[in-house]
Amino acid sequence: MELSFLGALLIILVLLTSPLRTIAFSDTNARITDELINDICSKTKNPSLCLNSLKSLKGGRLFPKPLFVLGAGPMSMAQSHANKTAKVIWDHYHGKPFWKDEIRLRYNRCVVKYADAMKQLKEAKKFMLAGEAKSFKHYTLLAVDRVDSCDSELTKLPETNNKRKFLQDNKEFKDLCDIIVGICNKVYS
């Protein structure tokens, strides 16, 4: 009798200490609500961008793949943004004269960092499709790390409009990835 009481107590303890911030997977008819979107977006660095990217999902079915349903839009936007930014930096690299080797070197390093960031996002997407939130988040954060390295290269350059634009583009990329991280934290499997 004591063993069953201890077992029941252990189950209650596990239920009480489990993260309450995760989505309840028992309701397969669950819909995406304002509350869910606001809960995700309130924990991001740019809630406005998050709300704009997720609001079209309101009322949609969350299951059978909540990570894909919530993460596909931000992932697509992050990949597109990374491709666009890498291309612009690449064009500036090629537009600099050869005697401006320091600037060319910094731009080249940024392009390499973006290529790796795109590779990490491609890996992240595989885990999104598989419903593996922890790995989806991990590879997304690796992509952010690569773009942070690009920021480090750009900050060593003289102040120009291009530098400010690239740093702003990098921030927007990181904000998009932060939405993905917020989704992963909410859907954590």
N, CA, C and O of each residue as an XYZ file, in Angstrom:
756
protein
N       0.810     -1.190      0.000
C       0.000      0.000      0.000
C       0.860      1.262      0.000
O       0.536      2.235     -0.682
N       1.955      1.249      0.764
C       2.821      2.418      0.817
C       3.499      2.653     -0.530
O       3.714      3.801     -0.919
N       3.835      1.593     -1.238
C       4.481      1.742     -2.525
C       3.561      2.453     -3.512
O       4.027      3.311     -4.261
N       2.282      2.129     -3.537
C       1.363      2.795     -4.451
C       1.146      4.249     -4.044
O       0.968      5.110     -4.905
N       1.157      4.526     -2.768
C       1.032      5.910     -2.295
C       2.254      6.714     -2.728
O       2.123      7.842     -3.203
N       3.452      6.126     -2.561
C       4.679      6.805     -2.980
C       4.706      6.994     -4.494
O       5.156      8.026     -4.993
N       4.223      5.997     -5.213
C       4.155      6.104     -6.671
C       3.237      7.230     -7.097
O       3.575      8.011     -7.987
N       2.070      7.318     -6.460
C       1.126      8.386     -6.768
C       1.715      9.741     -6.408
O       1.550     10.711     -7.148
N       2.396      9.807     -5.284
C       3.025     11.048     -4.854
C       4.102     11.474     -5.855
O       4.228     12.658     -6.168
N       4.871     10.518     -6.351
C       5.906     10.804     -7.332
C       5.289     11.340     -8.624
O       5.801     12.294     -9.211
N       4.207     10.735     -9.059
C       3.530     11.197    -10.276
C       3.022     12.620    -10.090
O       3.188     13.454    -10.980
N       2.417     12.905     -8.966
C       1.913     14.259     -8.697
C       3.070     15.245     -8.669
O       2.961     16.344     -9.213
N       4.174     14.867     -8.042
C       5.340     15.732     -7.976
C       5.878     16.030     -9.370
O       6.228     17.174     -9.663
N       5.950     15.024    -10.229
C       6.426     15.213    -11.601
C       5.491     16.151    -12.357
O       5.949     17.038    -13.077
N       4.196     15.961    -12.199
C       3.236     16.824    -12.886
C       3.326     18.260    -12.406
O       3.212     19.189    -13.206
N       3.525     18.451    -11.136
C       3.601     19.806    -10.585
C       4.888     20.519    -10.964
O       4.898     21.743    -11.090
N       5.965     19.782    -11.148
C       7.243     20.419    -11.463
C       7.530     20.470    -12.955
O       8.518     21.085    -13.357
N       6.711     19.851    -13.786
C       6.941     19.906    -15.229
C       6.668     21.325    -15.704
O       5.838     22.028    -15.128
N       7.366     21.746    -16.754
C       7.199     23.119    -17.218
C       5.762     23.389    -17.647
O       5.214     22.690    -18.499
N       5.174     24.391    -17.058
C       3.799     24.742    -17.394
C       3.741     25.562    -18.674
O       2.664     25.790    -19.226
N       4.900     26.005    -19.143
C       4.923     26.847    -20.313
C       4.845     26.068    -21.615
O       4.760     26.674    -22.683
N       4.871     24.752    -21.558
C       4.797     23.963    -22.783
C       3.338     23.782    -23.199
O       2.419     23.904    -22.388
N       3.161     23.497    -24.447
C       1.817     23.300    -24.976
C       1.287     21.942    -24.515
O       2.012     20.947    -24.528
N       0.041     21.914    -24.115
C      -0.577     20.651    -23.692
C      -0.820     19.791    -24.927
O      -1.604     20.163    -25.800
N      -0.156     18.654    -25.001
C      -0.255     17.794    -26.174
C      -1.444     16.849    -26.122
O      -1.608     16.011    -27.009
N      -2.274     16.973    -25.098
C      -3.408     16.071    -24.989
C      -4.573     16.495    -25.888
O      -5.388     15.656    -26.271
N      -4.659     17.763    -26.225
C      -5.769     18.250    -27.037
C      -5.326     18.374    -28.491
O      -4.736     19.382    -28.879
N      -5.606     17.359    -29.286
C      -5.167     17.363    -30.682
C      -6.002     18.289    -31.559
O      -5.669     18.495    -32.726
N      -7.072     18.847    -31.021
C      -7.877     19.817    -31.764
C      -7.521     21.254    -31.390
O      -8.222     22.189    -31.777
N      -6.446     21.430    -30.648
C      -6.054     22.764    -30.186
C      -5.828     23.692    -31.368
O      -5.348     23.283    -32.426
N      -6.183     24.939    -31.160
C      -6.039     25.983    -32.182
C      -5.025     27.022    -31.713
O      -4.762     27.164    -30.519
N      -4.482     27.723    -32.652
C      -3.556     28.800    -32.333
C      -4.387     30.005    -31.899
O      -5.260     30.470    -32.631
N      -4.106     30.492    -30.721
C      -4.884     31.583    -30.131
C      -4.015     32.832    -29.967
O      -2.788     32.780    -30.054
N      -4.695     33.951    -29.727
C      -3.978     35.184    -29.394
C      -3.114     34.978    -28.162
O      -1.993     35.482    -28.081
N      -3.650     34.230    -27.202
C      -2.911     33.980    -25.960
C      -1.593     33.253    -26.239
O      -0.555     33.617    -25.686
N      -1.631     32.241    -27.085
C      -0.425     31.498    -27.432
C       0.571     32.400    -28.161
O       1.757     32.425    -27.830
N       0.080     33.133    -29.147
C       0.953     34.024    -29.918
C       1.567     35.083    -29.000
O       2.768     35.344    -29.070
N       0.756     35.685    -28.153
C       1.261     36.712    -27.233
C       2.261     36.129    -26.250
O       3.247     36.781    -25.906
N       2.016     34.908    -25.798
C       2.923     34.262    -24.862
C       4.291     34.029    -25.515
O       5.323     34.259    -24.885
N       4.304     33.582    -26.747
C       5.565     33.368    -27.469
C       6.259     34.706    -27.713
O       7.442     34.871    -27.415
N       5.504     35.654    -28.259
C       6.098     36.918    -28.695
C       6.551     37.804    -27.542
O       7.487     38.589    -27.696
N       5.905     37.689    -26.403
C       6.297     38.535    -25.265
C       7.684     38.182    -24.750
O       8.290     38.962    -24.016
N       8.185     37.028    -25.126
C       9.497     36.582    -24.649
C      10.587     36.758    -25.708
O      11.704     36.271    -25.531
N      10.273     37.445    -26.801
C      11.262     37.663    -27.853
C      11.846     39.070    -27.744
O      11.313     39.927    -27.039
N      12.939     39.287    -28.450
C      13.601     40.600    -28.428
C      12.842     41.649    -29.237
O      12.980     42.848    -28.995
N      12.041     41.190    -30.197
C      11.271     42.107    -31.041
C       9.829     41.592    -31.118
O       9.442     40.983    -32.115
N       9.031     41.835    -30.065
C       7.655     41.318    -30.038
C       6.806     41.761    -31.228
O       5.953     41.006    -31.695
N       7.032     42.970    -31.715
C       6.254     43.478    -32.850
C       6.494     42.631    -34.103
O       5.544     42.250    -34.787
N       7.753     42.340    -34.398
C       8.089     41.485    -35.547
C       7.481     40.105    -35.368
O       6.948     39.526    -36.315
N       7.563     39.582    -34.156
C       7.011     38.260    -33.850
C       5.500     38.240    -34.082
O       4.979     37.342    -34.742
N       4.807     39.230    -33.537
C       3.345     39.292    -33.699
C       2.970     39.380    -35.172
O       2.029     38.721    -35.616
N       3.704     40.193    -35.932
C       3.420     40.317    -37.365
C       3.665     39.013    -38.116
O       2.966     38.713    -39.084
N       4.649     38.239    -37.677
C       4.949     36.999    -38.404
C       4.044     35.839    -38.007
O       3.883     34.889    -38.774
N       3.447     35.905    -36.808
C       2.603     34.788    -36.355
C       1.101     35.067    -36.406
O       0.304     34.133    -36.324
N       0.700     36.337    -36.542
C      -0.732     36.658    -36.435
C      -1.585     35.980    -37.504
O      -2.763     35.710    -37.268
N      -1.017     35.704    -38.663
C      -1.801     35.046    -39.720
C      -2.138     33.602    -39.366
O      -2.999     32.996    -40.004
N      -1.477     33.049    -38.367
C      -1.729     31.663    -37.958
C      -2.912     31.539    -37.005
O      -3.401     30.437    -36.755
N      -3.372     32.669    -36.475
C      -4.453     32.640    -35.475
C      -5.651     31.851    -35.991
O      -6.131     32.060    -37.105
N      -6.114     30.939    -35.146
C      -7.281     30.124    -35.472
C      -6.932     28.825    -36.178
O      -7.772     27.932    -36.296
N      -5.693     28.716    -36.648
C      -5.267     27.498    -37.338
C      -5.050     26.351    -36.366
O      -4.863     26.554    -35.167
N      -5.079     25.149    -36.910
C      -4.843     23.957    -36.082
C      -3.380     23.882    -35.700
O      -2.494     24.126    -36.518
N      -3.146     23.549    -34.473
C      -1.794     23.451    -33.950
C      -1.183     22.083    -34.205
O       0.039     21.958    -34.286
N      -2.005     21.067    -34.330
C      -1.524     19.695    -34.449
C      -1.841     19.142    -35.826
O      -2.777     19.622    -36.466
N      -1.113     18.165    -36.302
C      -0.265     17.207    -35.591
C       1.186     17.665    -35.411
O       1.925     17.017    -34.670
N       1.632     18.758    -36.058
C       3.036     19.176    -35.962
C       3.121     20.627    -35.506
O       3.284     21.523    -36.334
N       3.014     20.870    -34.203
C       3.006     22.263    -33.723
C       4.285     23.025    -34.036
O       4.235     24.224    -34.311
N       5.412     22.362    -33.999
C       6.677     23.033    -34.283
C       6.714     23.520    -35.727
O       7.164     24.631    -36.003
N       6.241     22.686    -36.641
C       6.198     23.072    -38.051
C       5.164     24.171    -38.281
O       5.433     25.147    -38.980
N       3.985     24.009    -37.693
C       2.915     24.995    -37.893
C       3.373     26.381    -37.452
O       3.160     27.359    -38.169
N       3.999     26.475    -36.280
C       4.433     27.762    -35.756
C       5.764     28.227    -36.339
O       5.972     29.427    -36.515
N       6.662     27.300    -36.639
C       8.025     27.663    -37.017
C       8.291     27.843    -38.497
O       9.304     28.438    -38.865
N       7.411     27.346    -39.360
C       7.689     27.395    -40.803
C       7.822     28.819    -41.325
O       8.735     29.111    -42.097
N       6.932     29.696    -40.919
C       6.983     31.087    -41.393
C       8.255     31.806    -40.966
O       8.981     32.328    -41.812
N       8.538     31.840    -39.658
C       9.775     32.491    -39.228
C      11.035     31.850    -39.822
O      11.998     32.556    -40.121
N      11.042     30.529    -39.997
C      12.197     29.859    -40.586
C      12.387     30.306    -42.031
O      13.502     30.616    -42.450
N      11.307     30.338    -42.780
C      11.385     30.780    -44.170
C      11.868     32.233    -44.253
O      12.687     32.572    -45.107
N      11.360     33.077    -43.369
C      11.773     34.487    -43.367
C      13.251     34.611    -42.993
O      13.965     35.417    -43.589
N      13.723     33.832    -42.021
C      15.132     33.884    -41.608
C      16.041     33.415    -42.750
O      17.078     34.026    -43.009
N      15.651     32.329    -43.431
C      16.462     31.832    -44.542
C      16.517     32.848    -45.681
O      17.581     33.099    -46.247
N      15.380     33.420    -46.007
C      15.320     34.413    -47.070
C      16.152     35.649    -46.710
O      16.881     36.183    -47.545
N      16.033     36.080    -45.487
C      16.785     37.258    -45.029
C      18.292     36.983    -45.064
O      19.071     37.841    -45.479
N      18.696     35.808    -44.636
C      20.121     35.454    -44.650
C      20.655     35.432    -46.087
O      21.742     35.946    -46.350
N      19.906     34.848    -47.004
C      20.327     34.814    -48.410
C      20.478     36.220    -48.977
O      21.464     36.531    -49.645
N      19.496     37.057    -48.703
C      19.513     38.436    -49.214
C      20.694     39.214    -48.637
O      21.406     39.896    -49.374
N      20.903     39.116    -47.339
C      21.979     39.870    -46.694
C      23.345     39.386    -47.178
O      24.231     40.198    -47.446
N      23.520     38.076    -47.290
C      24.796     37.533    -47.778
C      25.088     38.026    -49.193
O      26.229     38.353    -49.519
N      24.060     38.078    -50.023
C      24.250     38.547    -51.401
C      24.668     40.011    -51.432
O      25.562     40.383    -52.193
N      24.034     40.840    -50.616
C      24.382     42.270    -50.586
C      25.817     42.457    -50.088
O      26.568     43.257    -50.646
N      26.196     41.727    -49.046
C      27.575     41.831    -48.537
C      28.564     41.343    -49.600
O      29.623     41.938    -49.797
N      28.204     40.261    -50.274
C      29.050     39.729    -51.352
C      29.231     40.760    -52.465
O      30.340     40.950    -52.965
N      28.154     41.418    -52.845
C      28.238     42.453    -53.882
C      29.151     43.598    -53.451
O      29.904     44.133    -54.265
N      29.086     43.974    -52.177
C      29.965     45.040    -51.679
C      31.425     44.569    -51.647
O      32.338     45.350    -51.917
N      31.633     43.328    -51.326
C      32.980     42.752    -51.342
C      33.579     42.877    -52.739
O      34.718     43.316    -52.901
N      32.801     42.488    -53.741
C      33.296     42.548    -55.122
C      33.417     43.970    -55.642
O      34.178     44.229    -56.574
N      32.675     44.889    -55.051
C      32.724     46.278    -55.494
C      33.875     47.077    -54.912
O      34.123     48.202    -55.346
N      34.571     46.529    -53.954
C      35.695     47.245    -53.335
C      36.970     47.005    -54.134
O      37.243     45.883    -54.560
N      37.749     48.068    -54.334
C      39.023     47.894    -55.054
C      39.978     46.986    -54.269
O      39.889     46.873    -53.047
N      40.870     46.359    -54.987
C      41.790     45.409    -54.372
C      42.697     46.053    -53.328
O      43.122     45.387    -52.384
N      42.997     47.336    -53.486
C      43.893     47.975    -52.510
C      43.200     48.251    -51.175
O      43.862     48.628    -50.208
N      41.892     48.073    -51.108
C      41.168     48.195    -49.836
C      41.008     46.805    -49.237
O      39.901     46.335    -48.972
N      42.151     46.169    -49.036
C      42.158     44.769    -48.637
C      41.548     44.524    -47.256
O      40.960     43.466    -47.032
N      41.672     45.468    -46.329
C      41.100     45.281    -44.989
C      39.568     45.212    -45.060
O      38.950     44.364    -44.417
N      38.975     46.096    -45.833
C      37.514     46.102    -45.988
C      37.067     44.836    -46.714
O      36.096     44.193    -46.314
N      37.772     44.486    -47.768
C      37.432     43.265    -48.512
C      37.528     42.031    -47.621
O      36.683     41.139    -47.687
N      38.562     41.990    -46.792
C      38.747     40.859    -45.883
C      37.566     40.747    -44.920
O      37.052     39.648    -44.711
N      37.129     41.849    -44.336
C      36.006     41.839    -43.385
C      34.714     41.406    -44.079
O      33.954     40.600    -43.542
N      34.474     41.945    -45.268
C      33.277     41.550    -46.014
C      33.326     40.060    -46.383
O      32.324     39.351    -46.287
N      34.502     39.605    -46.804
C      34.644     38.198    -47.167
C      34.360     37.300    -45.962
O      33.668     36.291    -46.091
N      34.885     37.660    -44.806
C      34.629     36.872    -43.600
C      33.148     36.842    -43.266
O      32.623     35.817    -42.832
N      32.476     37.970    -43.470
C      31.028     38.015    -43.217
C      30.267     37.087    -44.158
O      29.341     36.389    -43.744
N      30.660     37.086    -45.409
C      30.011     36.205    -46.386
C      30.198     34.747    -45.968
O      29.258     33.956    -46.044
N      31.385     34.393    -45.535
C      31.660     33.022    -45.083
C      30.803     32.700    -43.855
O      30.254     31.603    -43.748
N      30.694     33.653    -42.936
C      29.872     33.440    -41.731
C      28.404     33.251    -42.121
O      27.718     32.400    -41.554
N      27.922     34.036    -43.081
C      26.538     33.880    -43.533
C      26.324     32.547    -44.244
O      25.269     31.928    -44.100
N      27.305     32.110    -45.000
C      27.183     30.799    -45.656
C      27.028     29.710    -44.596
O      26.225     28.790    -44.753
N      27.793     29.819    -43.527
C      27.678     28.834    -42.453
C      26.346     28.990    -41.718
O      25.733     27.995    -41.331
N      25.896     30.227    -41.524
C      24.598     30.448    -40.874
C      23.479     29.799    -41.688
O      22.572     29.185    -41.125
N      23.545     29.935    -43.009
C      22.526     29.322    -43.867
C      22.584     27.799    -43.779
O      21.554     27.127    -43.817
N      23.789     27.268    -43.663
C      23.951     25.815    -43.490
C      23.310     25.372    -42.169
O      22.643     24.338    -42.118
N      23.510     26.146    -41.114
C      22.919     25.818    -39.808
C      21.391     25.901    -39.867
O      20.704     25.072    -39.271
N      20.861     26.891    -40.578
C      19.406     26.996    -40.726
C      18.839     25.815    -41.505
O      17.742     25.339    -41.212
N      19.582     25.352    -42.484
C      19.139     24.181    -43.254
C      19.037     22.964    -42.335
O      18.083     22.191    -42.419
N      20.028     22.804    -41.461
C      19.981     21.716    -40.474
C      18.813     21.918    -39.513
O      18.093     20.973    -39.191
N      18.632     23.146    -39.064
C      17.542     23.455    -38.133
C      16.195     23.085    -38.743
O      15.319     22.548    -38.065
N      16.042     23.376    -40.017
C      14.774     23.088    -40.701
C      14.459     21.597    -40.688
O      13.300     21.206    -40.550
N      15.480     20.770    -40.829
C      15.271     19.316    -40.772
C      14.664     18.913    -39.427
O      13.754     18.086    -39.368
N      15.178     19.508    -38.355
C      14.671     19.170    -37.025
C      13.287     19.774    -36.787
O      12.477     19.205    -36.055
N      13.018     20.925    -37.404
C      11.682     21.499    -37.316
C      10.677     20.525    -37.931
O       9.628     20.253    -37.346
N      11.004     20.004    -39.112
C      10.111     19.086    -39.811
C       9.933     17.778    -39.036
O       8.878     17.147    -39.104
N      10.975     17.375    -38.299
C      10.902     16.151    -37.504
C      10.225     16.377    -36.155
O       9.938     15.421    -35.434
N       9.969     17.640    -35.815
C       9.312     17.945    -34.546
C      10.244     17.912    -33.344
O       9.792     17.742    -32.212
N      11.528     18.072    -33.579
C      12.512     18.014    -32.501
C      12.925     19.431    -32.100
O      13.867     19.997    -32.656
N      12.213     19.988    -31.137
C      12.390     21.385    -30.741
C      13.790     21.689    -30.221
O      14.357     22.736    -30.534
N      14.340     20.791    -29.440
C      15.651     21.047    -28.826
C      16.730     21.220    -29.902
O      17.542     22.142    -29.822
N      16.741     20.347    -30.896
C      17.732     20.441    -31.973
C      17.412     21.597    -32.918
O      18.322     22.248    -33.430
N      16.141     21.854    -33.148
C      15.721     22.997    -33.966
C      16.280     24.279    -33.346
O      16.846     25.121    -34.043
N      16.118     24.412    -32.055
C      16.622     25.581    -31.332
C      18.148     25.627    -31.384
O      18.725     26.689    -31.619
N      18.802     24.498    -31.169
C      20.265     24.438    -31.150
C      20.863     24.953    -32.461
O      21.750     25.806    -32.449
N      20.379     24.438    -33.582
C      20.941     24.837    -34.870
C      20.569     26.282    -35.230
O      21.336     26.969    -35.904
N      19.420     26.732    -34.791
C      19.061     28.135    -34.999
C      20.016     29.041    -34.228
O      20.456     30.067    -34.747
N      20.335     28.667    -32.997
C      21.274     29.458    -32.197
C      22.688     29.419    -32.777
O      23.437     30.387    -32.643
N      23.059     28.311    -33.418
C      24.349     28.267    -34.102
C      24.378     29.267    -35.258
O      25.393     29.924    -35.489
N      23.270     29.380    -35.977
C      23.181     30.365    -37.065
C      23.329     31.781    -36.513
O      24.022     32.611    -37.101
N      22.684     32.053    -35.392
C      22.792     33.374    -34.758
C      24.250     33.636    -34.360
O      24.753     34.746    -34.534
N      24.911     32.634    -33.837
C      26.310     32.779    -33.446
C      27.175     33.172    -34.641
O      28.071     34.007    -34.508
N      26.918     32.585    -35.796
C      27.699     32.912    -36.998
C      27.474     34.369    -37.403
O      28.413     35.061    -37.798
N      26.236     34.825    -37.305
C      25.948     36.216    -37.674
C      26.529     37.170    -36.627
O      26.941     38.279    -36.968
N      26.567     36.756    -35.370
C      27.261     37.557    -34.350
C      28.736     37.724    -34.720
O      29.316     38.787    -34.501
N      29.340     36.675    -35.279
C      30.740     36.757    -35.717
C      30.891     37.750    -36.867
O      31.896     38.455    -36.959
N      29.894     37.800    -37.735
C      29.898     38.795    -38.811
C      29.836     40.202    -38.208
O      30.545     41.103    -38.657
N      28.996     40.385    -37.200
C      28.932     41.681    -36.508
C      30.307     42.086    -35.994
O      30.704     43.245    -36.112
N      31.022     41.136    -35.431
C      32.360     41.418    -34.894
C      33.292     41.909    -35.996
O      34.098     42.813    -35.777
N      33.182     41.316    -37.173
C      33.999     41.757    -38.308
C      33.603     43.166    -38.752
O      34.464     44.004    -39.019
N      32.306     43.417    -38.827
C      31.833     44.714    -39.307
C      32.166     45.853    -38.345
O      32.435     46.972    -38.782
N      32.152     45.581    -37.062
C      32.423     46.656    -36.101
C      33.865     47.140    -36.184
O      34.183     48.216    -35.678
N      34.731     46.371    -36.808
C      36.131     46.777    -36.970
C      36.327     47.704    -38.174
O      37.419     48.235    -38.378
N      35.278     47.895    -38.963
C      35.361     48.759    -40.139
C      35.036     50.202    -39.764
O      34.387     50.455    -38.749
N      35.488     51.144    -40.585
C      35.115     52.548    -40.337
C      33.596     52.716    -40.457
O      32.924     51.941    -41.138
N      33.083     53.719    -39.798
C      31.635     53.981    -39.791
C      31.188     54.442    -41.182
O      31.683     55.443    -41.700
N      30.247     53.702    -41.782
C      29.667     54.069    -43.077
C      28.191     53.697    -43.062
O      27.724     52.986    -42.172
N      27.467     54.188    -44.059
C      26.049     53.819    -44.188
C      25.910     52.324    -44.455
O      24.987     51.690    -43.945
N      26.819     51.755    -45.249
C      26.761     50.320    -45.535
C      26.952     49.509    -44.262
O      26.231     48.541    -44.023
N      27.919     49.905    -43.450
C      28.167     49.185    -42.202
C      26.916     49.222    -41.320
O      26.511     48.195    -40.777
N      26.309     50.392    -41.176
C      25.095     50.517    -40.361
C      23.971     49.647    -40.932
O      23.245     48.997    -40.179
N      23.829     49.635    -42.244
C      22.789     48.823    -42.890
C      23.036     47.341    -42.638
O      22.102     46.609    -42.311
N      24.271     46.890    -42.784
C      24.585     45.480    -42.562
C      24.342     45.084    -41.109
O      23.805     44.011    -40.836
N      24.735     45.946    -40.185
C      24.505     45.647    -38.769
C      23.010     45.587    -38.465
O      22.571     44.757    -37.669
N      22.225     46.465    -39.098
C      20.771     46.431    -38.923
C      20.182     45.154    -39.531
O      19.297     44.534    -38.943
N      20.673     44.771    -40.698
C      20.218     43.511    -41.321
C      20.552     42.317    -40.431
O      19.749     41.394    -40.294
N      21.733     42.340    -39.832
C      22.122     41.258    -38.929
C      21.202     41.208    -37.714
O      20.822     40.129    -37.261
N      20.847     42.375    -37.191
C      19.936     42.427    -36.045
C      18.577     41.848    -36.424
O      17.984     41.097    -35.649
N      18.085     42.191    -37.602
C      16.794     41.662    -38.042
C      16.846     40.139    -38.194
O      15.901     39.441    -37.826
N      17.946     39.633    -38.732
C      18.111     38.186    -38.833
C      18.047     37.546    -37.447
O      17.361     36.544    -37.246
N      18.763     38.130    -36.507
C      18.781     37.580    -35.146
C      17.408     37.686    -34.491
O      17.034     36.808    -33.713
N      16.653     38.739    -34.786
C      15.284     38.864    -34.260
C      14.386     37.766    -34.826
O      13.561     37.211    -34.100
N      14.537     37.448    -36.104
C      13.755     36.360    -36.705
C      14.104     35.026    -36.052
O      13.223     34.216    -35.764
N      15.378     34.810    -35.825
C      15.800     33.562    -35.170
C      15.311     33.516    -33.726
O      15.028     32.437    -33.204
N      15.211     34.663    -33.081
C      14.713     34.711    -31.710
C      13.247     34.275    -31.641
O      12.817     33.701    -30.641
N      12.491     34.543    -32.688
C      11.106     34.060    -32.755
C      11.109     32.529    -32.759
O      10.311     31.896    -32.069
N      12.004     31.953    -33.535
C      12.114     30.490    -33.595
C      12.469     29.932    -32.215
O      11.899     28.935    -31.773
N      13.406     30.582    -31.549
C      13.801     30.139    -30.206
C      12.605     30.222    -29.257
O      12.391     29.318    -28.449
N      11.824     31.306    -29.350
C      10.621     31.439    -28.514
C       9.621     30.334    -28.776
O       9.011     29.807    -27.845
N       9.451     29.983    -30.024
C       8.541     28.886    -30.394
C       9.062     27.570    -29.812
O       8.300     26.792    -29.238
N      10.342     27.334    -29.963
C      10.939     26.097    -29.436
C      10.772     26.014    -27.922
O      10.477     24.947    -27.382
N      10.959     27.125    -27.250
C      10.784     27.126    -25.790
C       9.348     26.809    -25.396
O       9.108     26.185    -24.362
N       8.406     27.229    -26.205
C       6.992     26.989    -25.916
C       6.590     25.553    -26.244
O       5.804     24.943    -25.518
N       7.126     25.021    -27.325
C       6.714     23.688    -27.797
C       7.679     22.610    -27.320
O       7.520     21.441    -27.670
N       8.662     22.984    -26.537
C       9.757     22.089    -26.141
C       9.280     20.656    -25.962
O       8.369     20.377    -25.184
N       9.922     19.749    -26.707
C       9.490     18.343    -26.684
C      10.248     17.518    -25.674
O       9.996     16.321    -25.541
